[in-house]
Every structure is written in structure tokens, then in C-alpha cells.
Amino acid sequence: GAVVSQHPSWVICKSGTSVKIECRSLDFQATTMFWYRQFPKQSLMLMATSNEGSKATYEQGVEKDKFLINHASLTLSTLTVTSAHPEDSSFYICSARDRLAGTAYEQYFGPGTRLTVT
Amino acid sequence: LAKTTQPISMDSYEGQEVNITCSHNNIATNDYITWYQQFPSQGPRFIIQGYKTKVTNEVASLFIPADRKSSTLSLPRVSLSDTAVYYCLVGGARSGNTPLVFGKGTRLSVIA
């Protein structure tokens, strides 16, 4: 099946620094990728929709200047958390839809990135 | 996007069949029903998708009544490794820009 990878799988950074998380579709092309954030014991919350070659669309309440998204190719999207603070500590997950697949609701998720800001 | 309602949690013993029901009263004509499984500290994994009647794969079965206002995910003979959160999602036809919107899901605990 389709595989989505994320790098790094976990990262610890100091408050005020920036962290970049990569999301790659390994064996399919993804025109659109999605970024989610998940706090402990909670569901996934959609942060933004990443479109190849264009600006990302952010959900209400998500700061676009803090969470920079770049979708440079059909297989790579990056999320940069700028000036990270402890409250940004969370589990970040990306997903992608195979543009040749059947329905939009059959999407593939990365393994997630655990971010801890100290 | 159709809103879904699922039980918050369920417990089951190993070897039993588990049925998780999801209500989606305002499902649209072109909406599909999709179930995902999520283990702790992992991304969700696609389990099964259906539009009507019954769908079965190597992992689960999905039962959808004629009115499509609910659906039931059936896991045969669960094991400890099936302990996870199960999400029911409704939406989408063929639109690549449609994100998945997750509800609270059902936390299944399988007991030895």
C-alpha cells in the first residue's frame, strides 16, 4: 500500500528555536497533503491543507506565520514550527491522498512526529 | 461534512467479535463512510471504506443499512493488538482537497 514517511520521528528543541518536519509520499504522488496536530488523549485536529506549488490553506485559529508550510514537490511537504514554545509540544501528523486513488477519504498517514519544546 | 457520533469507549475480551456503531444522520448522497484505526503515538491507519450494504476485507467488515444513517464496524475475534482508537468519518467523493475531519473516536480496550 501507499506509504507516507515523516522525519524526524521525534525532536526536542529549546523554546524560541524553529523546527522543520518533513512529510514524504514514498510511492505515489500527492497534489495535496494535510497537517494535523494531536494532543494526548485527544483526536486529530486539522491545521492546514498543503497544496503543491501554491500557498497552504490554514484552519481557523492556526497562525500561518508560526506554522510555515511548503509543498515544493508532489512528494514532499514541510511544516516549520517557528519560535517554538512549550505549548507547541504535540504530536504532528501529515497525510496525503494518492491523486490516482478512488475517493478523497482514502488517505494515507505518516507515522507522526513528537515535538517537545523545553 | 456529515457529523458522526460514536461511543467514547468499549471494552472486549480477546477472541470476541466487536461491533462499533457510528451514527451519521445527515450523510449526503455522495458521501462515503471510512474507518481508521490509531495506535498510541502512531498515525491513523485506513481500515475499511464503504458506500452501502456490506464491505469486507482481511481486517474488518463494514455494515451499512439502506438509509445509510449509521454504520457498524465489525472486528472478528479481537486480540490484544486491536486495542486502539477507531474513528468513523463520513464525506468526500473524488475531491483531492477534501481534508479528513476527525471526531473523538472510540477507544477500544481488549482484555486478556
HADDOCK unambig.tbl for C-alpha pairs under 7 A between the chains (distance, minus, plus):
assign (segid A and resid 32 and name CA) (segid B and resid 96 and name CA) 6.49 0.50 0.50
assign (segid A and resid 32 and name CA) (segid B and resid 97 and name CA) 6.22 0.50 0.50
assign (segid A and resid 34 and name CA) (segid B and resid 99 and name CA) 6.78 0.50 0.50
assign (segid A and resid 43 and name CA) (segid B and resid 102 and name CA) 6.54 0.50 0.50
assign (segid A and resid 43 and name CA) (segid B and resid 103 and name CA) 6.57 0.50 0.50
assign (segid A and resid 43 and name CA) (segid B and resid 104 and name CA) 5.35 0.50 0.50
assign (segid A and resid 44 and name CA) (segid B and resid 102 and name CA) 6.03 0.50 0.50
assign (segid A and resid 46 and name CA) (segid B and resid 101 and name CA) 6.85 0.50 0.50
assign (segid A and resid 93 and name CA) (segid B and resid 43 and name CA) 6.32 0.50 0.50
assign (segid A and resid 97 and name CA) (segid B and resid 96 and name CA) 6.74 0.50 0.50
assign (segid A and resid 99 and name CA) (segid B and resid 96 and name CA) 6.67 0.50 0.50
assign (segid A and resid 102 and name CA) (segid B and resid 94 and name CA) 6.70 0.50 0.50
assign (segid A and resid 103 and name CA) (segid B and resid 92 and name CA) 6.61 0.50 0.50
assign (segid A and resid 103 and name CA) (segid B and resid 93 and name CA) 5.24 0.50 0.50
assign (segid A and resid 103 and name CA) (segid B and resid 94 and name CA) 4.73 0.50 0.50
assign (segid A and resid 104 and name CA) (segid B and resid 92 and name CA) 5.43 0.50 0.50
assign (segid A and resid 104 and name CA) (segid B and resid 93 and name CA) 5.82 0.50 0.50
assign (segid A and resid 104 and name CA) (segid B and resid 94 and name CA) 5.26 0.50 0.50
assign (segid A and resid 104 and name CA) (segid B and resid 95 and name CA) 5.30 0.50 0.50
assign (segid A and resid 104 and name CA) (segid B and resid 96 and name CA) 5.42 0.50 0.50
assign (segid A and resid 104 and name CA) (segid B and resid 98 and name CA) 6.18 0.50 0.50
assign (segid A and resid 105 and name CA) (segid B and resid 34 and name CA) 6.78 0.50 0.50
assign (segid A and resid 105 and name CA) (segid B and resid 91 and name CA) 6.83 0.50 0.50
assign (segid A and resid 105 and name CA) (segid B and resid 92 and name CA) 5.74 0.50 0.50
assign (segid A and resid 105 and name CA) (segid B and resid 100 and name CA) 6.67 0.50 0.50
assign (segid A and resid 109 and name CA) (segid B and resid 43 and name CA) 5.51 0.50 0.50
assign (segid A and resid 109 and name CA) (segid B and resid 44 and name CA) 6.01 0.50 0.50
assign (segid A and resid 109 and name CA) (segid B and resid 45 and name CA) 6.75 0.50 0.50
assign (segid A and resid 110 and name CA) (segid B and resid 43 and name CA) 5.58 0.50 0.50
assign (segid A and resid 111 and name CA) (segid B and resid 42 and name CA) 4.97 0.50 0.50
assign (segid A and resid 111 and name CA) (segid B and resid 43 and name CA) 4.58 0.50 0.50
assign (segid A and resid 112 and name CA) (segid B and resid 42 and name CA) 5.89 0.50 0.50
assign (segid A and resid 112 and name CA) (segid B and resid 43 and name CA) 5.57 0.50 0.50
